[in-house]
């Protein structure tokens, strides 16, 4: 696998100066040279999202970017999660000769077995990852220029390895320049689809008349059982109530499937609460709920940028109401709300699920860029790549993936059983 040129140890620094001149690592001992068609002139490294939020938001107004790479989402993640998960955060800003930002790369750096690995900021909470690049500068970000930028960041941050996961090949029709770097398939794909002018039009495109009739019948069952209310949470206390319900429901689902509950990790709840603005202000994560009388029977949340809605999570009640598919009813409302807001594309994140095909019929393959920039980084990258390849193979082999799912359920059941003997036997 191709790799970036290693940076000599005597030329690495702990933190880049406010503005660092750009040099290619392969000519570190020669007079400084700038490519004839340079995408950027200088780079700087900022330690926090807050330091760059103003220029970041200004750049996103006319840039290749996903709703996940925003200060409103990654700022709360940095505040509440990064330290707890051992991440040092770094916002890499590339500027042109006039000093204007042309690109921004939010990274989280973590040390594993003595290897400094850079990932996209946000960890497992971001379904899609992209560098933020000004649209009028996109053509200049050739593979060589992308490598040059990453080489500069690696020197400043003393990196050994990059593991840049879950990248789309294109976003809303615009090609991702990082697709020219060393890459391999991600274990999971994303799912997206265009939005029709109305909800009825949308459902007719992707759902049979029988399925639509079944949905109407299910909604009548809810109306017979109580007073249903489906809504986007506009008030802080509504968002707090929905977040609490989501975390409870999801915890029960994870326990039943034998999957570790990522939401129990330190800081994760506060991250979601901050991004959803449960204490007031404008939320970055929109929360939607389905209430039946006083019970929350379904919750979903996502982020948007005015052009694309990205679903982040969904949960439903474990009560008897679950048999009437409250998640479907809620998702219909979210689609309708997105259409009303003028959103063109709808996605439900990464990972296969039957319900996603109804609303997002287009599978969106993703790729990971995993490569080393030092000798030990290249060794680590080979191991990371092999592990990712194994995951891809398992998930594409139904019997193997099914076996893992069954083992998880068995472990969950075993953990719920009381011990047969006393504490000494345990």
C-alpha positions, 0 to 999 in steps of 0.5 A: 500500500502506498504511504506518505513520506515519513517526516524525519524526527528532528523536523517534527514539532508538538504543535504547529505555529499559528501559520506554518509554511508548507513544505513537502516532506520529501524535500525537507532538506532542500530549499522550500518549493511550492507546486506550480498549481498549489491548492494551499499556501500555508497550514495552521493547527488549532487545538479546539473547535471553538478557536475556528468556529467562525471561519469554519462556519463561513467556509461551510457556506460554500464548500464540500462538506457534510452536516457532520463536519460542523462546529455545532456537532463536533464542538460538543463532541470535543467538549464532552467525549474527546478527553474521555476517549483519549483523543487530542483534537486538532483542526487543520486549516489550509489557507491560500496566499491571501490568507483565506481558508480553503480547507479544514480538516478536523482530526482526533489523535489517539495513541494506541500501543505507542502509535499516534493515529489520526482519525476524523473528529467525532469518532463513531458518532459521525456516519460520513466523514469529509474534509471541508473544502472551498468549492472554488478550490476543489480542482486544485486538491489533486492527490498530490496536494492532498498528500502534501496537506496530510504530510504537513499535518503529520509533521505538526502533530507528530503522527505515525498513521492516518485511519480516515474512515467512512468517507463517501466517494462523492457528496451530493454529486461533488467528488471527494478529493481524498478518494485519490489517496490509498483506500479500501472499502469500509465495512458498511455502506450508507443509504440515501435517496432523493426526496419527492415533492410530497410524502405520498409521492415519495412513498409511491416511489419506494413502497407498494400499495399494499405496504402503504395500506398496511401503514394506514391500518397501523396508524388507525390502531394507534388512534384506537389505543390513545391519542397519537402525536408525532412532532419535531421537538421545538422546545428544550423540555421536549428535546430533553424528554425525547433524549431520555426516552431514546437513551432508555429504549436504546439501552434496552435494545443493546442489552437484548442483542448483546451489544455494548451500549456506546451511550453509557460511555462517559460524556456521550449523553452530555454530547448529545444533550449539548448538540440537541440544545436541551438547555436552550438555543438552536439545536444541531441535532433535530429530535423527532418523537412519536407519543401515544398519550404520555408514552414516548413510543419512538424517537429519531434524531439527525442533522441537516445542512438545508440540502441533505438530512442525515439520520443519526439514530432511531429507537422504538418502545419495547412495549406492546405498541411496538408491533404496530411499527411506530418507527415507520410512522415517525419516519414518514413524518420526518420525510414529510418535514424534510420536504417542507423544509426544502431538503433534497436528499435524505439518508439514514446513515451507515449500516444495512437495515430493511427499513432504510431501503423504503426511504433510502433506496440507493446504497452508497459505498464508503471507503477508508484511507489507512496509511502510515507516515512513519515506519511504525505507523506503516506497520500499524496501518497494515494491521488496521487495514487487515482488521478492516478487511476482515470486517468487510469479509464477515459482513459480506458473508451471511452465515458468518455475520449471522453467527456473530449475531447469535453469539451476541444474543447468547451472551446477553441472555447469559448475563441476564440469568441469575447465578446458580450458586453463591458468590464463591462459585462465580 
